């Protein structure tokens, strides 16, 4: 960064003109230097939104195609015309004034016109920063074409295309990335597998992986990537055959065994457990397999066997902090708080990487056992960092539960925050305290006030909508959720909340169903959204399909509200004994659930 000298006193208008002239001169200087081919490129825009690197490649020091002997790209000769200079000035000044969208467009046009790889790189980076994916892709193509030896250009272009779900277009660039000097295909396939996890076109990802892996039939990581893609696409038979082939190539590789277990779990939890046990018979020192075996036993409620596995892990890896931490968390799930606390306290004495996380968990254990003062002490000992805000929110919740609501609110307000996201967390936490105290109007006003300074903040918009529903302002609920959908079209819970709110009131049911279907497409395994689909089908009079969805939701998550819905539909379908059974189950765990109580009062009065 260049520091400015202290300005001399003078006319304000003159100062502004001087600043403007300085910016123009600086931009003109950049243009002259770049286009003359004798300068470093302009300073890079902050890379906060770089697409994920799909395949890591080490830069090769030897000369690459299209590069000089010193491995620098061949540069074109460009005459500095008035039009090019104007566009450079436009791009730079727009960026300096915060209009990165205009800057990105101007740089993209310059990249096409000049065919200079440094300009194309700058154009790509600015477009990524401006979240203009199509512009970034076009600029990255120019960069790659004008500097084919740049691994960074190839990585960014492939990554942008994958993130945009333009998989077939990305394929030749990915194939090239796997073969360029410095590439490691084994690591490349693993990295690519992680990158495509969030791509919605699962079938397209599978086709891409199969094509890429075809050239590497004996590479375990390539076959594993295909198996992963097949599993995510719901092609379990293919996933199983591929993962078994991986194990033929590399029998002791734990990730392949764990993927096989995931496939088996879809059909039989018992078969998955047996597979883990068979692997441990052959490879008893497989730490990750034994951890997963212990987790699976816990899920299957085989508590004595799970405890025995915990003990084996601790015996085999007595000073391994990762093992001790995993056993502590599994013990918390098992509600074996003494074992969990003992292991967490051990971690405080060992060289564990995040002791604040340990203090947070110790506070939660104390809270679960109603040891309020001990829990407050642990939360207070959490230092600033990733765990600080969650710990202080829990501290405030405990104060509120003791009837000290105003003290709890004051505690949150005096914390301060290092980022806008932390401020949002604290506002939402305070709103939740007010909601729990049935002061919904105050909670609504608090979030609405926060939206005044951050009108497009997604979490605030969602909470604003939920609070509007509590004070019976359906108009605000709908406007907030529709704004959120416009900002975040992939926000599954925004579609779901709007669709469910309409369905619950029997309003615009076809539209409600359409909204919930969109949510389900975005999050097909979310049991609350599956419950919403069952509920809207019930409201539309389709009881058989409603029961199908509600049973699936309840089997996946025995939540009180889902149970209330399932019970009501069973009751209306004449299956009253089963309805009573479901209501009994959820009442034991959540006797004060509002939806459940209203349902029982309405149907059994």
Secondary structure by P-SEA (a helix, b strand, c coil): cccccccccccaaaaaaaaaaaaaaaaaaaaaaaaacccccccccccccccccccccccccccccccccccccbbbbbcccaaaaaaaaaaaaaaaacaaaaaaaaaaaaaaaaccaaaaaaaaaaaaaacaaaaaaaaaaaaaaaccccaaaaaaaaaaaaaacccccaaaaaaaaaccccccaaaaaaaaaaaaccccaaaaaaaaaaaaaccccccaaaaaaaaaaaaaacaaaaaaaaaaaaaaaccccaaaaaaaaaaaaaccaaaaaaaaaaaaaacccaaaaaaaaaaaaaaacaaaaaaaaaaaaaaaccccaaaaaaaaaaaaaacaaaaaaaaaaaaaacccccaaaaaaaaaaaaaaacaaaaaaaaaaacccccaaaaaaaaaaaaaaaacaaaaaaaaaaacccccaaaaaaaaaaaaaaaaaacaaaaaaaaaaaaaccccccaaaaaaaaaaaaaacaaaaaaaaaaaaaaacccaaaaaaaaaaaaaaaccaaaaaaaaaaaaaaaccccaaaaaaaaaaaaaacaaaaaaaaaaaaaaacccaaaaaaaaaaaaaacaaaaaaaaaaaaaaaccccaaaaaaaaaccc
